[in-house]
Amino acid sequence: MPAPLLLAYDPACTLCCRMALWLARRDRQGLLHLVSLRDPDLLALAPELAGRPIEKEIHGLDLGTRKIWAGVDLLRPIARRLPGWRWAVPLLAIPGLPRLLNAVYLWVAVWRFRRTGRPPFA
């Protein structure tokens, strides 16, 4: 069984909050630890995230290996930890797919900043 994965998400983003809630509902094994970027204990739990652009894109930290992922690269570690989504892990390794998904992710990120009127890296 993989180690728990800490996910740092933006609580000011409704899309991020909905995704965090969606993940929490599917995490029946307690392997995803969702933590707000605004949580004062975040850097105590994950000092490896200090200095990273955690407001730009979602970041994750494997609590066993202390490996960090960001953005679309988090899809595979998340899928490994969700029982009903393990089938997606090999698909997410298809050459070129992560790059395409990252382009979509960045487009959505820019769209959400425009929609909310927030500066992208505030």
N, CA, C and O atoms as a printed pandas DataFrame, in Angstrom:
     atom_number atom_name residue_name chain_id  residue_number  x_coord  y_coord  z_coord
0              1         N          MET        A               1    0.846   -1.175    0.000
1              2        CA          MET        A               1    0.000    0.000    0.000
2              3         C          MET        A               1    0.895    1.244    0.000
3              4         O          MET        A               1    1.872    1.306    0.747
4              5         N          PRO        A               2    0.560    2.244   -0.845
5              6        CA          PRO        A               2    1.379    3.454   -0.882
6              7         C          PRO        A               2    1.224    4.274    0.403
7              8         O          PRO        A               2    0.241    4.143    1.132
8              9         N          ALA        A               3    2.212    5.112    0.653
9             10        CA          ALA        A               3    2.166    6.018    1.805
10            11         C          ALA        A               3    1.127    7.104    1.551
11            12         O          ALA        A               3    0.764    7.350    0.400
12            13         N          PRO        A               4    0.645    7.751    2.599
13            14        CA          PRO        A               4   -0.296    8.859    2.414
14            15         C          PRO        A               4    0.314    9.977    1.571
15            16         O          PRO        A               4    1.531   10.155    1.522
16            17         N          LEU        A               5   -0.559   10.713    0.920
17            18        CA          LEU        A               5   -0.166   11.819    0.052
18            19         C          LEU        A               5   -0.797   13.093    0.585
19            20         O          LEU        A               5   -2.020   13.181    0.699
20            21         N          LEU        A               6    0.027   14.083    0.914
21            22        CA          LEU        A               6   -0.467   15.377    1.353
22            23         C          LEU        A               6   -0.716   16.223    0.120
23            24         O          LEU        A               6    0.165   16.365   -0.728
24            25         N          LEU        A               7   -1.914   16.789    0.015
25            26        CA          LEU        A               7   -2.267   17.655   -1.107
26            27         C          LEU        A               7   -2.539   19.052   -0.583
27            28         O          LEU        A               7   -3.435   19.240    0.239
28            29         N          ALA        A               8   -1.779   20.034   -1.046
29            30        CA          ALA        A               8   -1.956   21.429   -0.646
30            31         C          ALA        A               8   -2.787   22.114   -1.729
31            32         O          ALA        A               8   -2.349   22.228   -2.874
32            33         N          TYR        A               9   -3.997   22.572   -1.363
33            34        CA          TYR        A               9   -4.903   23.181   -2.335
34            35         C          TYR        A               9   -5.256   24.605   -1.913
35            36         O          TYR        A               9   -5.080   24.983   -0.754
36            37         N          ASP        A              10   -5.755   25.383   -2.862
37            38        CA          ASP        A              10   -6.109   26.786   -2.650
38            39         C          ASP        A              10   -7.559   26.885   -2.189
39            40         O          ASP        A              10   -8.462   26.608   -2.979
40            41         N          PRO        A              11   -7.816   27.272   -0.937
41            42        CA          PRO        A              11   -9.185   27.337   -0.433
42            43         C          PRO        A              11   -9.974   28.520   -0.991
43            44         O          PRO        A              11  -11.195   28.574   -0.839
44            45         N          ALA        A              12   -9.290   29.465   -1.635
45            46        CA          ALA        A              12   -9.980   30.611   -2.226
46            47         C          ALA        A              12  -10.533   30.287   -3.615
47            48         O          ALA        A              12  -11.261   31.088   -4.200
48            49         N          CYS        A              13  -10.189   29.128   -4.129
49            50        CA          CYS        A              13  -10.625   28.703   -5.463
50            51         C          CYS        A              13  -11.766   27.694   -5.312
51            52         O          CYS        A              13  -11.578   26.618   -4.745
52            53         N          THR        A              14  -12.940   28.044   -5.818
53            54        CA          THR        A              14  -14.075   27.123   -5.677
54            55         C          THR        A              14  -13.836   25.831   -6.433
55            56         O          THR        A              14  -14.258   24.768   -5.978
56            57         N          LEU        A              15  -13.174   25.893   -7.570
57            58        CA          LEU        A              15  -12.861   24.679   -8.331
58            59         C          LEU        A              15  -11.945   23.767   -7.509
59            60         O          LEU        A              15  -12.153   22.555   -7.457
60            61         N          CYS        A              16  -10.931   24.358   -6.869
61            62        CA          CYS        A              16  -10.011   23.573   -6.035
62            63         C          CYS        A              16  -10.743   22.955   -4.846
63            64         O          CYS        A              16  -10.508   21.797   -4.499
64            65         N          CYS        A              17  -11.626   23.727   -4.228
65            66        CA          CYS        A              17  -12.391   23.210   -3.080
66            67         C          CYS        A              17  -13.307   22.067   -3.503
67            68         O          CYS        A              17  -13.424   21.070   -2.791
68            69         N          ARG        A              18  -13.952   22.202   -4.648
69            70        CA          ARG        A              18  -14.818   21.117   -5.134
70            71         C          ARG        A              18  -14.003   19.870   -5.431
71            72         O          ARG        A              18  -14.435   18.757   -5.131
72            73         N          MET        A              19  -12.827   20.049   -6.020
73            74        CA          MET        A              19  -11.969   18.900   -6.319
74            75         C          MET        A              19  -11.483   18.253   -5.026
75            76         O          MET        A              19  -11.441   17.026   -4.931
76            77         N          ALA        A              20  -11.119   19.055   -4.033
77            78        CA          ALA        A              20  -10.676   18.510   -2.746
78            79         C          ALA        A              20  -11.805   17.709   -2.097
79            80         O          ALA        A              20  -11.567   16.629   -1.558
80            81         N          LEU        A              21  -13.013   18.225   -2.144
81            82        CA          LEU        A              21  -14.161   17.526   -1.577
82            83         C          LEU        A              21  -14.415   16.221   -2.331
83            84         O          LEU        A              21  -14.692   15.191   -1.716
84            85         N          TRP        A              22  -14.322   16.262   -3.658
85            86        CA          TRP        A              22  -14.520   15.073   -4.497
86            87         C          TRP        A              22  -13.508   13.996   -4.121
87            88         O          TRP        A              22  -13.862   12.827   -3.967
88            89         N          LEU        A              23  -12.243   14.402   -3.973
89            90        CA          LEU        A              23  -11.189   13.451   -3.601
90            91         C          LEU        A              23  -11.419   12.892   -2.199
91            92         O          LEU        A              23  -11.260   11.692   -1.972
92            93         N          ALA        A              24  -11.789   13.756   -1.267
93            94        CA          ALA        A              24  -12.007   13.316    0.121
94            95         C          ALA        A              24  -13.125   12.275    0.198
95            96         O          ALA        A              24  -13.042   11.330    0.983
96            97         N          ARG        A              25  -14.153   12.444   -0.605
97            98        CA          ARG        A              25  -15.267   11.483   -0.600
98            99         C          ARG        A              25  -14.853   10.122   -1.143
99           100         O          ARG        A              25  -15.434    9.106   -0.763
100          101         N          ARG        A              26  -13.878   10.086   -2.005
101          102        CA          ARG        A              26  -13.454    8.827   -2.621
102          103         C          ARG        A              26  -12.284    8.167   -1.895
103          104         O          ARG        A              26  -11.939    7.023   -2.189
104          105         N          ASP        A              27  -11.687    8.864   -0.971
105          106        CA          ASP        A              27  -10.523    8.359   -0.239
106          107         C          ASP        A              27  -10.981    7.506    0.941
107          108         O          ASP        A              27  -11.000    7.967    2.082
108          109         N          ARG        A              28  -11.345    6.269    0.655
109          110        CA          ARG        A              28  -11.859    5.375    1.703
110          111         C          ARG        A              28  -10.759    4.791    2.578
111          112         O          ARG        A              28  -11.043    4.243    3.642
112          113         N          GLN        A              29   -9.508    4.901    2.144
113          114        CA          GLN        A              29   -8.406    4.315    2.907
114          115         C          GLN        A              29   -7.611    5.360    3.693
115          116         O          GLN        A              29   -6.640    5.020    4.368
116          117         N          GLY        A              30   -8.014    6.615    3.609
117          118        CA          GLY        A              30   -7.316    7.666    4.344
118          119         C          GLY        A              30   -5.914    7.944    3.838
119          120         O          GLY        A              30   -5.026    8.277    4.623
120          121         N          LEU        A              31   -5.704    7.810    2.530
121          122        CA          LEU        A              31   -4.367    8.001    1.966
122          123         C          LEU        A              31   -4.139    9.394    1.388
123          124         O          LEU        A              31   -3.031    9.714    0.957
124          125         N          LEU        A              32   -5.179   10.217    1.377
125          126        CA          LEU        A              32   -5.037   11.591    0.894
126          127         C          LEU        A              32   -5.273   12.543    2.063
127          128         O          LEU        A              32   -6.320   12.499    2.710
128          129         N          HIS        A              33   -4.304   13.391    2.323
129          130        CA          HIS        A              33   -4.421   14.397    3.381
130          131         C          HIS        A              33   -4.521   15.760    2.703
131          132         O          HIS        A              33   -3.526   16.296    2.216
132          133         N          LEU        A              34   -5.723   16.310    2.676
133          134        CA          LEU        A              34   -5.971   17.579    2.015
134          135         C          LEU        A              34   -5.738   18.716    3.001
135          136         O          LEU        A              34   -6.359   18.773    4.063
136          137         N          VAL        A              35   -4.832   19.622    2.632
137          138        CA          VAL        A              35   -4.453   20.717    3.520
138          139         C          VAL        A              35   -4.542   22.028    2.748
139          140         O          VAL        A              35   -4.016   22.146    1.641
140          141         N          SER        A              36   -5.210   23.007    3.342
141          142        CA          SER        A              36   -5.330   24.326    2.739
142          143         C          SER        A              36   -3.977   25.021    2.688
143          144         O          SER        A              36   -3.156   24.865    3.592
144          145         N          LEU        A              37   -3.750   25.792    1.623
145          146        CA          LEU        A              37   -2.532   26.594    1.523
146          147         C          LEU        A              37   -2.452   27.595    2.663
147          148         O          LEU        A              37   -1.361   28.022    3.043
148          149         N          ARG        A              38   -3.589   27.965    3.204
149          150        CA          ARG        A              38   -3.657   28.960    4.283
150          151         C          ARG        A              38   -3.462   28.341    5.668
151          152         O          ARG        A              38   -3.388   29.064    6.662
152          153         N          ASP        A              39   -3.381   27.040    5.741
153          154        CA          ASP        A              39   -3.217   26.377    7.039
154          155         C          ASP        A              39   -1.839   26.728    7.601
155          156         O          ASP        A              39   -0.825   26.471    6.952
156          157         N          PRO        A              40   -1.792   27.315    8.809
157          158        CA          PRO        A              40   -0.493   27.695    9.365
158          159         C          PRO        A              40    0.430   26.501    9.641
159          160         O          PRO        A              40    1.639   26.679    9.790
160          161         N          ASP        A              41   -0.123   25.306    9.710
161          162        CA          ASP        A              41    0.692   24.115    9.965
162          163         C          ASP        A              41    1.211   23.454    8.686
163          164         O          ASP        A              41    1.931   22.457    8.758
164          165         N          LEU        A              42    0.857   23.992    7.522
165          166        CA          LEU        A              42    1.250   23.349    6.266
166          167         C          LEU        A              42    2.760   23.151    6.168
167          168         O          LEU        A              42    3.221   22.046    5.883
168          169         N          LEU        A              43    3.527   24.203    6.398
169          170        CA          LEU        A              43    4.976   24.074    6.235
170          171         C          LEU        A              43    5.624   23.279    7.362
171          172         O          LEU        A              43    6.742   22.788    7.208
172          173         N          ALA        A              44    4.940   23.146    8.485
173          174        CA          ALA        A              44    5.447   22.265    9.546
174          175         C          ALA        A              44    5.263   20.810    9.125
175          176         O          ALA        A              44    6.110   19.961    9.405
176          177         N          LEU        A              45    4.133   20.528    8.441
177          178        CA          LEU        A              45    3.863   19.178    7.949
178          179         C          LEU        A              45    4.709   18.848    6.721
179          180         O          LEU        A              45    5.141   17.710    6.536
180          181         N          ALA        A              46    4.937   19.860    5.889
181          182        CA          ALA        A              46    5.617   19.645    4.615
182          183         C          ALA        A              46    6.639   20.754    4.354
183          184         O          ALA        A              46    6.427   21.586    3.471
184          185         N          PRO        A              47    7.743   20.780    5.106
185          186        CA          PRO        A              47    8.736   21.836    4.897
186          187         C          PRO        A              47    9.336   21.820    3.492
187          188         O          PRO        A              47    9.898   22.820    3.047
188          189         N          GLU        A              48    9.219   20.702    2.802
189          190        CA          GLU        A              48    9.737   20.590    1.434
190          191         C          GLU        A              48    9.008   21.527    0.468
191          192         O          GLU        A              48    9.528   21.832   -0.605
192          193         N          LEU        A              49    7.812   21.984    0.839
193          194        CA          LEU        A              49    7.027   22.860   -0.034
194          195         C          LEU        A              49    7.429   24.326    0.093
195          196         O          LEU        A              49    7.002   25.153   -0.713
196          197         N          ALA        A              50    8.236   24.657    1.083
197          198        CA          ALA        A              50    8.675   26.043    1.269
198          199         C          ALA        A              50    9.419   26.529    0.025
199          200         O          ALA        A              50   10.282   25.834   -0.510
200          201         N          GLY        A              51    9.072   27.724   -0.419
201          202        CA          GLY        A              51    9.729   28.311   -1.585
202          203         C          GLY        A              51    9.188   27.841   -2.920
203          204         O          GLY        A              51    9.638   28.308   -3.966
204          205         N          ARG        A              52    8.233   26.926   -2.903
205          206        CA          ARG        A              52    7.636   26.453   -4.160
206          207         C          ARG        A              52    6.403   27.287   -4.480
207          208         O          ARG        A              52    5.783   27.847   -3.576
208          209         N          PRO        A              53    6.041   27.376   -5.766
209          210        CA          PRO        A              53    4.866   28.174   -6.156
210          211         C          PRO        A              53    3.553   27.430   -5.875
211          212         O          PRO        A              53    2.823   27.068   -6.798
212          213         N          ILE        A              54    3.268   27.211   -4.592
213          214        CA          ILE        A              54    2.111   26.384   -4.235
214          215         C          ILE        A              54    0.774   27.059   -4.537
215          216         O          ILE        A              54   -0.255   26.386   -4.576
216          217         N          GLU        A              55    0.770   28.380   -4.751
217          218        CA          GLU        A              55   -0.475   29.046   -5.122
218          219         C          GLU        A              55   -0.711   28.997   -6.631
219          220         O          GLU        A              55   -1.826   29.232   -7.098
220          221         N          LYS        A              56    0.322   28.697   -7.375
221          222        CA          LYS        A              56    0.199   28.618   -8.834
222          223         C          LYS        A              56   -0.510   27.351   -9.258
223          224         O          LYS        A              56   -1.351   27.374  -10.156
224          225         N          GLU        A              57   -0.169   26.230   -8.606
225          226        CA          GLU        A              57   -0.777   24.951   -8.942
226          227         C          GLU        A              57   -0.747   24.043   -7.724
227          228         O          GLU        A              57    0.059   24.222   -6.811
228          229         N          ILE        A              58   -1.639   23.070   -7.732
229          230        CA          ILE        A              58   -1.723   22.139   -6.604
230          231         C          ILE        A              58   -0.400   21.387   -6.467
231          232         O          ILE        A              58    0.235   21.028   -7.459
232          233         N          HIS        A              59   -0.007   21.160   -5.227
233          234        CA          HIS        A              59    1.218   20.419   -4.937
234          235         C          HIS        A              59    0.894   19.245   -4.027
235          236         O          HIS        A              59   -0.020   19.311   -3.205
236          237         N          GLY        A              60    1.644   18.191   -4.184
237          238        CA          GLY        A              60    1.471   17.016   -3.346
238          239         C          GLY        A              60    2.811   16.523   -2.837
239          240         O          GLY        A              60    3.838   16.674   -3.499
240          241         N          LEU        A              61    2.787   15.927   -1.647
241          242        CA          LEU        A              61    3.994   15.402   -1.033
242          243         C          LEU        A              61    3.705   14.002   -0.538
243          244         O          LEU        A              61    2.813   13.799    0.286
244          245         N          ASP        A              62    4.467   13.023   -1.045
245          246        CA          ASP        A              62    4.368   11.652   -0.550
246          247         C          ASP        A              62    4.967   11.645    0.851
247          248         O          ASP        A              62    6.148   11.946    1.024
248          249         N          LEU        A              63    4.164   11.305    1.845
249          250        CA          LEU        A              63    4.624   11.369    3.229
250          251         C          LEU        A              63    5.571   10.236    3.605
251          252         O          LEU        A              63    6.141   10.246    4.696
252          253         N          GLY        A              64    5.744    9.271    2.726
253          254        CA          GLY        A              64    6.704    8.192    2.955
254          255         C          GLY        A              64    8.065    8.533    2.376
255          256         O          GLY        A              64    9.073    8.498    3.083
256          257         N          THR        A              65    8.097    8.864    1.091
257          258        CA          THR        A              65    9.364    9.140    0.403
258          259         C          THR        A              65    9.743   10.614    0.427
259          260         O          THR        A              65   10.894   10.960    0.161
260          261         N          ARG        A              66    8.778   11.496    0.745
261          262        CA          ARG        A              66    8.930   12.955    0.756
262          263         C          ARG        A              66    9.130   13.507   -0.656
263          264         O          ARG        A              66    9.662   14.604   -0.823
264          265         N          LYS        A              67    8.707   12.754   -1.671
265          266        CA          LYS        A              67    8.767   13.203   -3.063
266          267         C          LYS        A              67    7.638   14.191   -3.307
267          268         O          LYS        A              67    6.533   14.028   -2.788
268          269         N          ILE        A              68    7.924   15.225   -4.104
269          270        CA          ILE        A              68    6.952   16.276   -4.399
270          271         C          ILE        A              68    6.486   16.161   -5.849
271          272         O          ILE        A              68    7.280   15.909   -6.756
272          273         N          TRP        A              69    5.191   16.349   -6.044
273          274        CA          TRP        A              69    4.599   16.452   -7.377
274          275         C          TRP        A              69    3.789   17.741   -7.438
275          276         O          TRP        A              69    3.376   18.275   -6.409
276          277         N          ALA        A              70    3.567   18.233   -8.651
277          278        CA          ALA        A              70    2.758   19.441   -8.825
278          279         C          ALA        A              70    1.910   19.318  -10.080
279          280         O          ALA        A              70    2.296   18.661  -11.047
280          281         N          GLY        A              71    0.746   19.961  -10.048
281          282        CA          GLY        A              71   -0.139   20.007  -11.207
282          283         C          GLY        A              71   -0.554   18.639  -11.696
283          284         O          GLY        A              71   -0.933   17.775  -10.905
284          285         N          VAL        A              72   -0.482   18.443  -12.991
285          286        CA          VAL        A              72   -0.916   17.205  -13.625
286          287         C          VAL        A              72   -0.087   16.007  -13.180
287          288         O          VAL        A              72   -0.580   14.879  -13.181
288          289         N          ASP        A              73    1.148   16.237  -12.804
289          290        CA          ASP        A              73    1.998   15.129  -12.345
290          291         C          ASP        A              73    1.424   14.446  -11.104
291          292         O          ASP        A              73    1.823   13.330  -10.772
292          293         N          LEU        A              74    0.503   15.102  -10.425
293          294        CA          LEU        A              74   -0.133   14.515   -9.236
294          295         C          LEU        A              74   -1.193   13.470   -9.590
295          296         O          LEU        A              74   -1.588   12.682   -8.731
296          297         N          LEU        A              75   -1.651   13.453  -10.827
297          298        CA          LEU        A              75   -2.739   12.531  -11.186
298          299         C          LEU        A              75   -2.387   11.075  -10.920
299          300         O          LEU        A              75   -3.200   10.334  -10.367
300          301         N          ARG        A              76   -1.197   10.660  -11.301
301          302        CA          ARG        A              76   -0.814    9.248  -11.082
302          303         C          ARG        A              76   -0.721    8.899   -9.604
303          304         O          ARG        A              76   -1.282    7.882   -9.196
304          305         N          PRO        A              77   -0.031    9.703   -8.772
305          306        CA          PRO        A              77    0.001    9.363   -7.345
306          307         C          PRO        A              77   -1.392    9.368   -6.702
307          308         O          PRO        A              77   -1.671    8.556   -5.819
308          309         N          ILE        A              78   -2.252   10.268   -7.137
309          310        CA          ILE        A              78   -3.621   10.287   -6.595
310          311         C          ILE        A              78   -4.361    9.034   -7.030
311          312         O          ILE        A              78   -5.010    8.382   -6.212
312          313         N          ALA        A              79   -4.271    8.692   -8.305
313          314        CA          ALA        A              79   -4.970    7.505   -8.815
314          315         C          ALA        A              79   -4.493    6.231   -8.117
315          316         O          ALA        A              79   -5.294    5.326   -7.884
316          317         N          ARG        A              80   -3.219    6.145   -7.783
317          318        CA          ARG        A              80   -2.696    4.975   -7.063
318          319         C          ARG        A              80   -3.349    4.811   -5.689
319          320         O          ARG        A              80   -3.431    3.700   -5.166
320          321         N          ARG        A              81   -3.805    5.902   -5.116
321          322        CA          ARG        A              81   -4.343    5.872   -3.759
322          323         C          ARG        A              81   -5.862    5.773   -3.706
323          324         O          ARG        A              81   -6.429    5.572   -2.632
324          325         N          LEU        A              82   -6.526    5.910   -4.842
325          326        CA          LEU        A              82   -7.984    5.802   -4.886
326          327         C          LEU        A              82   -8.366    4.455   -5.493
327          328         O          LEU        A              82   -8.098    4.210   -6.669
328          329         N          PRO        A              83   -8.988    3.582   -4.704
329          330        CA          PRO        A              83   -9.273    2.219   -5.169
330          331         C          PRO        A              83   -9.958    2.141   -6.532
331          332         O          PRO        A              83   -9.581    1.308   -7.356
332          333         N          GLY        A              84  -10.929    2.967   -6.782
333          334        CA          GLY        A              84  -11.651    2.890   -8.050
334          335         C          GLY        A              84  -10.943    3.530   -9.221
335          336         O          GLY        A              84  -11.467    3.521  -10.335
336          337         N          TRP        A              85   -9.753    4.091   -8.997
337          338        CA          TRP        A              85   -9.066    4.823  -10.058
338          339         C          TRP        A              85   -7.700    4.253  -10.407
339          340         O          TRP        A              85   -6.973    4.840  -11.210
340          341         N          ARG        A              86   -7.342    3.123   -9.820
341          342        CA          ARG        A              86   -6.017    2.551  -10.109
342          343         C          ARG        A              86   -5.849    2.166  -11.575
343          344         O          ARG        A              86   -4.727    2.112  -12.078
344          345         N          TRP        A              87   -6.953    1.898  -12.258
345          346        CA          TRP        A              87   -6.904    1.553  -13.683
346          347         C          TRP        A              87   -6.333    2.699  -14.516
347          348         O          TRP        A              87   -5.804    2.470  -15.604
348          349         N          ALA        A              88   -6.439    3.947  -14.006
349          350        CA          ALA        A              88   -5.995    5.111  -14.775
350          351         C          ALA        A              88   -4.481    5.303  -14.742
351          352         O          ALA        A              88   -3.936    6.021  -15.580
352          353         N          VAL        A              89   -3.796    4.673  -13.790
353          354        CA          VAL        A              89   -2.351    4.878  -13.641
354          355         C          VAL        A              89   -1.593    4.547  -14.933
355          356         O          VAL        A              89   -0.789    5.366  -15.378
356          357         N          PRO        A              90   -1.821    3.357  -15.564
357          358        CA          PRO        A              90   -1.085    3.091  -16.807
358          359         C          PRO        A              90   -1.478    4.029  -17.950
359          360         O          PRO        A              90   -0.643    4.368  -18.788
360          361         N          LEU        A              91   -2.735    4.446  -17.988
361          362        CA          LEU        A              91   -3.159    5.374  -19.047
362          363         C          LEU        A              91   -2.459    6.718  -18.927
363          364         O          LEU        A              91   -2.119    7.343  -19.932
364          365         N          LEU        A              92   -2.248    7.156  -17.705
365          366        CA          LEU        A              92   -1.597    8.444  -17.479
366          367         C          LEU        A              92   -0.110    8.411  -17.811
367          368         O          LEU        A              92    0.554    9.448  -17.793
368          369         N          ALA        A              93    0.413    7.233  -18.112
369          370        CA          ALA        A              93    1.820    7.092  -18.509
370          371         C          ALA        A              93    1.990    7.062  -20.027
371          372         O          ALA        A              93    3.113    6.956  -20.518
372          373         N          ILE        A              94    0.894    7.155  -20.771
373          374        CA          ILE        A              94    0.980    7.152  -22.237
374          375         C          ILE        A              94    1.809    8.359  -22.682
375          376         O          ILE        A              94    1.538    9.482  -22.257
376          377         N          PRO        A              95    2.811    8.140  -23.527
377          378        CA          PRO        A              95    3.658    9.251  -23.977
378          379         C          PRO        A              95    2.830   10.388  -24.581
379          380         O          PRO        A              95    1.957   10.167  -25.420
380          381         N          GLY        A              96    3.126   11.597  -24.135
381          382        CA          GLY        A              96    2.444   12.781  -24.641
382          383         C          GLY        A              96    1.192   13.167  -23.861
383          384         O          GLY        A              96    0.814   14.338  -23.847
384          385         N          LEU        A              97    0.543   12.199  -23.212
385          386        CA          LEU        A              97   -0.692   12.509  -22.491
386          387         C          LEU        A              97   -0.454   13.457  -21.312
387          388         O          LEU        A              97   -1.214   14.412  -21.153
388          389         N          PRO        A              98    0.566   13.234  -20.483
389          390        CA          PRO        A              98    0.798   14.189  -19.389
390          391         C          PRO        A              98    1.018   15.620  -19.882
391          392         O          PRO        A              98    0.545   16.574  -19.264
392          393         N          ARG        A              99    1.731   15.764  -20.987
393          394        CA          ARG        A              99    1.980   17.103  -21.541
394          395         C          ARG        A              99    0.681   17.753  -22.007
395          396         O          ARG        A              99    0.463   18.940  -21.767
396          397         N          LEU        A             100   -0.177   16.988  -22.668
397          398        CA          LEU        A             100   -1.478   17.496  -23.108
398          399         C          LEU        A             100   -2.338   17.877  -21.905
399          400         O          LEU        A             100   -2.948   18.946  -21.888
400          401         N          LEU        A             101   -2.385   17.004  -20.904
401          402        CA          LEU        A             101   -3.169   17.281  -19.706
402          403         C          LEU        A             101   -2.633   18.499  -18.964
403          404         O          LEU        A             101   -3.409   19.266  -18.394
404          405         N          ASN        A             102   -1.315   18.683  -18.966
405          406        CA          ASN        A             102   -0.732   19.848  -18.315
406          407         C          ASN        A             102   -1.148   21.135  -19.023
407          408         O          ASN        A             102   -1.420   22.142  -18.369
408          409         N          ALA        A             103   -1.198   21.110  -20.349
409          410        CA          ALA        A             103   -1.644   22.288  -21.103
410          411         C          ALA        A             103   -3.083   22.634  -20.736
411          412         O          ALA        A             103   -3.418   23.805  -20.555
412          413         N          VAL        A             104   -3.933   21.612  -20.626
413          414        CA          VAL        A             104   -5.336   21.828  -20.235
414          415         C          VAL        A             104   -5.392   22.371  -18.806
415          416         O          VAL        A             104   -6.142   23.305  -18.524
416          417         N          TYR        A             105   -4.601   21.789  -17.909
417          418        CA          TYR        A             105   -4.567   22.229  -16.514
418          419         C          TYR        A             105   -4.183   23.707  -16.419
419          420         O          TYR        A             105   -4.834   24.471  -15.707
420          421         N          LEU        A             106   -3.134   24.110  -17.129
421          422        CA          LEU        A             106   -2.686   25.501  -17.083
422          423         C          LEU        A             106   -3.726   26.437  -17.685
423          424         O          LEU        A             106   -3.901   27.555  -17.201
424          425         N          TRP        A             107   -4.411   26.002  -18.725
425          426        CA          TRP        A             107   -5.474   26.808  -19.316
426          427         C          TRP        A             107   -6.598   27.025  -18.302
427          428         O          TRP        A             107   -7.104   28.138  -18.159
428          429         N          VAL        A             108   -6.982   25.966  -17.606
429          430        CA          VAL        A             108   -8.032   26.071  -16.581
430          431         C          VAL        A             108   -7.569   26.991  -15.454
431          432         O          VAL        A             108   -8.359   27.786  -14.943
432          433         N          ALA        A             109   -6.301   26.892  -15.062
433          434        CA          ALA        A             109   -5.777   27.751  -13.998
434          435         C          ALA        A             109   -5.863   29.227  -14.401
435          436         O          ALA        A             109   -6.299   30.061  -13.607
436          437         N          VAL        A             110   -5.450   29.550  -15.621
437          438        CA          VAL        A             110   -5.540   30.932  -16.097
438          439         C          VAL        A             110   -6.995   31.369  -16.153
439          440         O          VAL        A             110   -7.316   32.488  -15.752
440          441         N          TRP        A             111   -7.877   30.512  -16.640
441          442        CA          TRP        A             111   -9.306   30.815  -16.717
442          443         C          TRP        A             111   -9.878   31.118  -15.341
443          444         O          TRP        A             111  -10.647   32.066  -15.183
444          445         N          ARG        A             112   -9.504   30.309  -14.333
445          446        CA          ARG        A             112  -10.067   30.525  -12.995
446          447         C          ARG        A             112   -9.590   31.850  -12.411
447          448         O          ARG        A             112  -10.347   32.519  -11.707
448          449         N          PHE        A             113   -8.348   32.238  -12.693
449          450        CA          PHE        A             113   -7.875   33.516  -12.194
450          451         C          PHE        A             113   -8.617   34.667  -12.877
451          452         O          PHE        A             113   -8.964   35.651  -12.224
452          453         N          ARG        A             114   -8.858   34.552  -14.166
453          454        CA          ARG        A             114   -9.620   35.590  -14.870
454          455         C          ARG        A             114  -11.046   35.664  -14.366
455          456         O          ARG        A             114  -11.596   36.752  -14.194
456          457         N          ARG        A             115  -11.638   34.518  -14.132
457          458        CA          ARG        A             115  -13.035   34.446  -13.685
458          459         C          ARG        A             115  -13.210   35.046  -12.299
459          460         O          ARG        A             115  -14.188   35.750  -12.047
460          461         N          THR        A             116  -12.276   34.775  -11.399
461          462        CA          THR        A             116  -12.393   35.276  -10.028
462          463         C          THR        A             116  -11.846   36.688   -9.885
463          464         O          THR        A             116  -12.130   37.366   -8.898
464          465         N          GLY        A             117  -11.065   37.136  -10.860
465          466        CA          GLY        A             117  -10.472   38.469  -10.769
466          467         C          GLY        A             117   -9.255   38.537   -9.872
467          468         O          GLY        A             117   -8.711   39.617   -9.639
468          469         N          ARG        A             118   -8.825   37.394   -9.369
469          470        CA          ARG        A             118   -7.649   37.355   -8.510
470          471         C          ARG        A             118   -6.389   37.331   -9.366
471          472         O          ARG        A             118   -6.369   36.723  -10.437
472          473         N          PRO        A             119   -5.345   37.991   -8.891
473          474        CA          PRO        A             119   -4.070   37.851   -9.606
474          475         C          PRO        A             119   -3.587   36.409   -9.467
475          476         O          PRO        A             119   -3.810   35.785   -8.429
476          477         N          PRO        A             120   -2.928   35.868  -10.495
477          478        CA          PRO        A             120   -2.572   34.441  -10.480
478          479         C          PRO        A             120   -1.644   34.014   -9.360
479          480         O          PRO        A             120   -1.718   32.857   -8.944
480          481         N          PHE        A             121   -0.796   34.850   -8.856
481          482        CA          PHE        A             121    0.158   34.398   -7.861
482          483         C          PHE        A             121    0.077   35.204   -6.577
483          484         O          PHE        A             121    1.092   35.494   -5.943
484          485         N          ALA        A             122   -1.157   35.566   -6.199
485          486        CA          ALA        A             122   -1.357   36.358   -4.967
486          487         C          ALA        A             122   -1.310   35.478   -3.747
487          488         O          ALA        A             122   -1.458   35.968   -2.627
